[in-house]
Structures are given as structure tokens and as C-alpha cells.
Amino acid sequence: MHSLPQLLDLIERYASNNPFPAAPRELYEPCEYILTLGGKRLRPALLLMGCELFLDDPGPALPAAWAIELFHNFTLMHDDIMDAAPLRRGNPTVHTRWNTTTGILSGDVMLIRAYTELARSGNAQVLPDLVRAFNRVATEVCEGQQMDVNFETRTNVSISEYLRMIELKTAVLLGGALEMGAICAGATGKNAVCLYNFGRLAGIAFQIQDDLLDTYGDQAKFGKQVGGDILQNKKTLLVLKTLETAPEADRRELQAWMQTSAVNPEEKIAAVRAVFDQNRIPELVSLEQQRFQNEAFDYLSSVDVPEERKAVLRQTVEDLLERES
């Protein structure tokens, strides 16, 4: 079994050996650029881990792993355009460094390249299942992004809707990566489904943890401004849980702050946090996060391989869910 650093090294070597063409430079240079901005390569690593549960050599799954990473970065490139985001991982976004047209076209070619890589994966027998899983997850990610866009102009988002949105936008790709790894290895349908649900539920827990860190994290460890979601008036689980459970006066106060611009950012962050704290919202959200986490690991326990083969995957996800940044 490979460790996480060893799997990441396999991914980087595969990427180096399979670069984008040199020309036209204006099309392909942005693709290489976004791939070098410091992403953790978590999704392709999970795909290889899913494969290695059943095979000693994850090599046949490397093209599928790189396809997942290309798809993920394609979504980031286009999301940045939709959000008018100037920075990605502390660097200029593609549409900022080049232009919007380049961001759209380079993103498109990354998606096409993802399918090219996918076609090189596994063997002819598993390829149809692999493509079906990839297409299903890719479609759901787009659905989740549309839900997120819709929520920006809605005032009545429910907790169940929010959880469904983060499931589609973030979590299904983690689950899909593990499922595709199992498919590459020729695993049974039951095991592939268990791995998908493990990753999906862990992904929901991951996003809930991200909501908590954005509001309560240590800024030195978090790597970006704590309270950013508050300043952007995002409808996070913290906000929705407050609107569902808090007394009317506190709900009105939160809504008032969410309708104001951040003339004094620190004042707004402190005031909204105070509403959360006096209603025990962090504890309630943490319980929700733990519920998804526990259910996720129940699915991992149901995968029919020896527990020692699950050790790297289990530790990787546990570390992810206990992170402080």
C-alpha cells in the first residue's frame, strides 16, 4: 500500500509526463497555470486509494485520477468567472491574468482533456461504468453550482436545501473519485457504492467544517480572512441554523446584519458571531457535522476488504475532517 505522499508523487509524475500541448500558447498556458497554483490533489489521491483497496498497483487508475483533477480545475476556472473572483489560492485567477474569453475556452479544453484521460483508464470492460460514474458526478456538480447561484438571490433557503447544495457542489466529487477508483480495480458494485457514500457523506462533513472554520478558525492557520462568509452575507449552515432555531429578536438582528454592507468589518463579524454564540449555533452545527462523519465511516466499515488496507484512506479522511485550515 502506498502512503498519501507516495500517491501524490505518482500523480505529479503522471501530470509531468502528460502535459498540455505547447501551442496555441494562449489556450494551453492558462491550463498549466491553474494546475500549478498549489492544489492539494485530494480528489485524484482518493481515486487511487479507492483503487488500491482492491489492487496492489494503482497504476491503471492514474489516467482516471488525472481526469478527476482536470475536471475539478475546469470547474474552478469557470466558477471564478461566475464569482468575478480576482484571486485563486492567493494568485490571480485565469480570467484576471488573461481575460474572460480565455478563461471560458481554456476551461472547456480542460474538460475535453479530462475525457481523453478517462478513455485511457482501466480496460475496455470497466470503461462504460467509469464514464457513467464520471458523467453522473459531473452533472451533479453543475446542478450544485446552479443551486448555489440561485441561493444568492433567495431569502428562504432551508437547511435541507443547503445540505443538498453542498452535497452536489462539493461532496459528490469526493465520493465519485472513490467510486471510480473501485471501478478501475474491478470491484463489486456494492463496494463501489459504499465507497461513493463514504466520500459523499465525508464531503458534506468537510463543507460543514469549512463553514465553522470560516467563522471560528485561527486566521494564522486558516490562510484567509476569518469571517469572510459573514462579510459576504453567505447563507451558511450557521446562518440557516440560527434562522431556524433562534428567538425572533435574534433572527431579526442576524437578518439586519446580513442586509448591511461591511463598513466596519470587525464590528459586523463580532456582532454576527455574538448572535451565533448566544444561541449555541457552533455546537449545533458541530453535532450536524459529526452526524455526517459517523455515517460516512459506517459505509467505509462496510467495504469488503481487510481493515489494514483501509488504513491510509481512513487516516487521510480523518485528518481532513480534523483540520484547522
C-alpha positions in Angstrom: 0.0 0.0 0.0 1.2 3.5 -0.8 1.2 6.4 1.6 -0.5 9.6 0.7 2.8 11.4 -0.2 3.7 8.4 -2.4 0.3 8.6 -4.2 0.7 12.4 -4.6 4.2 11.8 -6.2 2.7 9.3 -8.6 0.1 11.9 -9.6 2.7 14.6 -10.1 4.9 12.4 -12.2 1.9 11.4 -14.4 1.0 15.0 -14.8 4.6 15.9 -15.8 4.6 13.1 -18.3 1.3 14.2 -19.8 1.4 18.0 -20.3 -0.8 20.1 -22.4 0.4 20.9 -25.9 2.7 23.9 -26.3 0.5 25.7 -28.9 -1.6 27.6 -29.2 0.0 29.1 -26.1 -2.9 31.3 -25.3 -5.2 28.3 -24.9 -3.0 25.9 -23.0 -0.8 28.1 -20.8 -3.8 29.0 -18.6 -4.5 25.3 -18.1 -0.9 24.6 -16.9 -1.1 27.8 -14.8 -4.2 26.8 -12.7 -2.8 23.3 -12.2 0.3 24.8 -10.5 -1.4 27.0 -8.0 -1.0 24.7 -5.0 -4.0 22.5 -5.1 -3.8 19.5 -2.6 -4.6 16.9 -5.3 -7.0 15.4 -2.8 -9.5 14.1 -5.4 -7.1 12.1 -7.6 -5.4 10.8 -4.4 -8.8 9.5 -3.2 -9.4 7.8 -6.6 -6.0 6.0 -6.3 -6.8 5.0 -2.7 -10.2 3.6 -3.9 -8.4 1.5 -6.5 -5.6 0.4 -4.1 -8.1 -1.1 -1.7 -8.6 -3.9 -4.3 -5.3 -3.8 -6.3 -1.7 -3.6 -5.2 -0.8 -1.4 -8.1 -2.9 1.7 -8.6 -1.2 2.5 -11.9 -4.1 1.6 -14.2 -6.2 4.2 -12.4 -3.7 7.1 -12.9 -5.4 8.4 -16.1 -8.8 8.5 -14.3 -7.2 10.2 -11.3 -5.8 12.9 -13.6 -9.2 13.2 -15.3 -10.8 14.0 -11.9 -8.2 16.7 -11.2 -8.6 18.2 -14.6 -12.4 18.3 -14.2 -12.1 19.9 -10.7 -9.8 22.6 -12.0 -12.1 23.2 -15.0 -14.9 23.9 -12.5 -12.7 26.3 -10.5 -11.7 28.2 -13.7 -15.4 28.7 -14.6 -16.5 29.3 -11.0 -14.0 32.1 -10.7 -15.6 33.8 -13.7 -19.1 33.4 -12.3 -18.0 34.8 -9.0 -15.8 37.6 -10.5 -13.1 36.3 -8.2 -9.7 38.1 -8.5 -7.7 35.5 -6.7 -7.4 31.7 -6.5 -5.1 30.3 -3.9 -3.5 33.7 -3.4 -2.7 34.2 -7.1 -4.6 36.0 -9.9 -7.4 33.9 -11.4 -7.2 32.9 -15.0 -9.7 35.4 -16.3 -7.9 38.2 -14.3 -4.5 37.3 -15.6 -5.7 36.7 -19.1 -9.3 37.6 -19.9 -12.8 36.1 -19.6 -12.8 34.6 -23.1 -9.6 32.8 -22.3 -11.0 31.5 -19.0 -14.0 30.0 -20.8 -12.1 28.5 -23.6 -9.2 27.1 -21.6 -11.7 25.6 -19.1 -13.5 24.0 -22.0 -10.4 22.3 -23.3 -9.5 21.1 -19.8 -12.9 19.3 -19.7 -12.3 17.8 -23.1 -8.8 16.6 -21.9 -10.4 15.1 -18.8 -12.5 12.8 -21.1 -9.4 12.0 -23.1 -7.6 10.8 -19.9 -10.7 8.9 -18.8 -10.7 6.9 -22.1 -7.2 5.7 -21.2 -8.2 4.3 -17.8 -8.6 0.7 -16.7 -9.7 -1.6 -19.5 -12.4 -1.9 -22.1 -14.7 -3.9 -19.7 -14.8 -1.2 -17.0 -14.7 1.9 -19.2 -18.5 2.2 -19.7 -19.1 2.1 -15.9 -16.3 4.6 -15.4 -17.8 7.0 -17.9 -21.3 6.7 -16.5 -20.0 7.5 -13.0 -18.0 10.4 -14.2 -20.9 11.9 -16.2 -23.3 11.5 -13.3 -21.0 13.2 -10.9 -20.0 16.0 -13.3 -23.7 16.7 -14.0 -24.4 16.9 -10.2 -21.6 19.3 -9.6 -23.1 21.7 -12.2 -26.5 21.3 -10.5 -25.0 22.2 -7.2 -23.3 25.2 -8.7 -26.6 26.4 -10.1 -28.3 25.9 -6.7 -25.6 28.0 -5.1 -26.1 30.8 -7.6 -29.9 30.6 -7.0 -29.4 30.9 -3.3 -27.6 34.3 -3.7 -31.0 36.0 -4.5 -33.2 33.9 -2.3 -34.2 34.8 1.3 -35.9 31.5 2.2 -33.2 28.8 1.8 -33.9 25.8 4.0 -31.3 23.7 5.8 -32.2 20.6 3.7 -31.7 22.7 0.5 -28.4 23.9 1.7 -27.2 20.4 2.6 -28.3 19.2 -0.8 -26.4 22.1 -2.5 -23.1 21.3 -0.7 -23.6 17.6 -1.4 -23.8 18.3 -5.1 -21.3 21.1 -5.4 -18.6 19.6 -3.3 -19.3 16.2 -1.8 -20.3 14.0 -4.8 -17.0 14.6 -6.5 -15.1 13.2 -3.5 -17.5 10.2 -3.4 -17.2 9.8 -7.2 -13.4 9.8 -7.1 -13.5 6.8 -4.6 -16.2 5.1 -6.7 -14.2 5.5 -9.9 -11.1 4.1 -8.2 -13.1 1.0 -7.2 -14.4 0.7 -10.8 -10.9 0.9 -12.2 -9.9 -2.0 -9.9 -12.9 -4.1 -11.0 -14.5 -4.1 -7.5 -18.1 -5.2 -7.0 -20.9 -2.8 -7.3 -21.7 -3.0 -3.6 -18.1 -2.0 -2.7 -18.1 0.9 -5.2 -21.4 2.2 -3.8 -20.2 2.0 -0.2 -17.1 4.0 -1.2 -19.2 6.5 -3.0 -21.4 7.1 0.0 -18.3 7.2 2.3 -16.8 10.0 0.2 -20.1 11.8 -0.3 -21.0 12.0 3.4 -17.5 12.8 4.4 -17.6 15.6 1.8 -20.7 17.1 3.4 -19.0 16.9 6.8 -15.9 18.6 5.3 -18.0 21.5 3.9 -19.8 22.0 7.3 -16.4 22.1 8.9 -15.3 24.7 6.4 -18.3 26.8 7.5 -17.2 26.6 11.1 -13.6 27.4 10.2 -14.5 30.4 8.2 -16.2 31.9 11.2 -14.3 30.5 14.2 -10.9 29.3 12.7 -7.5 30.6 13.7 -6.7 33.1 10.9 -3.0 32.2 11.0 -3.8 28.6 10.2 -6.9 29.1 8.1 -4.9 31.0 5.4 -7.6 33.6 4.6 -9.7 36.2 6.5 -11.8 34.6 9.2 -15.3 35.9 8.9 -15.3 36.1 5.1 -18.6 34.3 4.8 -20.2 36.8 7.2 -18.9 39.8 5.3 -20.2 38.3 2.0 -23.6 37.6 3.6 -23.4 33.9 2.7 -26.2 31.6 3.8 -24.0 29.1 5.6 -25.3 26.4 7.9 -24.5 28.6 10.8 -26.8 31.3 9.4 -29.6 28.8 8.5 -29.5 27.1 11.8 -29.8 30.4 13.6 -32.8 31.4 11.4 -34.4 28.0 12.2 -33.8 27.8 16.0 -33.1 31.3 17.5 -35.7 33.5 19.1 -37.3 36.1 16.9 -35.3 39.0 18.2 -32.0 37.2 17.4 -33.3 36.2 14.0 -34.2 39.8 13.2 -30.8 41.0 14.4 -29.0 38.5 12.2 -31.1 39.4 9.2 -30.4 43.1 9.7 -26.6 42.5 9.7 -26.9 40.4 6.6 -28.6 43.2 4.8 -25.9 45.8 5.6 -22.6 46.4 3.9 -19.4 45.8 6.0 -18.5 49.4 6.6 -16.7 48.2 9.7 -15.8 44.6 9.0 -14.7 43.7 12.5 -17.8 45.1 14.1 -20.1 43.1 11.7 -18.1 39.8 12.3 -18.2 40.3 16.1 -21.9 41.1 16.1 -22.9 38.1 14.0 -20.7 35.8 16.0 -22.3 37.0 19.2 -25.8 36.0 17.8 -24.4 32.6 16.9 -22.7 32.1 20.3 -25.7 33.1 22.4 -27.8 30.5 20.6 -25.2 27.8 20.8 -25.1 27.6 17.0 -21.5 26.4 16.8 -22.3 23.4 19.0 -25.4 22.6 17.0 -23.5 22.8 13.7 -20.7 20.6 15.1 -23.3 18.0 16.0 -24.6 18.0 12.4 -21.0 17.7 11.1 -20.3 14.7 13.5 -23.5 13.0 12.3 -22.4 13.0 8.7 -18.9 12.0 9.7 -20.1 9.0 11.7 -22.4 7.8 8.9 -19.6 8.2 6.4 -17.3 5.9 8.4 -20.1 3.3 8.8 -20.0 3.0 5.0 -16.2 2.6 5.0 -16.6 -0.2 7.5 -19.0 -2.0 5.1 -16.4 -2.2 2.3 -15.4 -5.8 1.9 -11.6 -5.6 2.2 -9.3 -6.2 5.3 -9.2 -3.2 7.6 -5.4 -2.8 7.2 -6.0 -2.0 3.5 -8.3 0.9 4.5 -5.7 2.5 6.9 -4.3 5.1 4.5 -7.8 6.1 3.3 -9.2 6.2 6.8 -6.4 8.3 8.1 -6.5 10.7 5.2 -10.2 11.5 5.7 -9.9 11.7 9.4 -7.1 14.3 9.0 -9.2 16.2 6.5 -12.2 16.4 8.9 -10.0 17.4 11.9 -8.1 20.1 10.0 -7.7 23.7 11.3 -7.1 25.2 7.9 
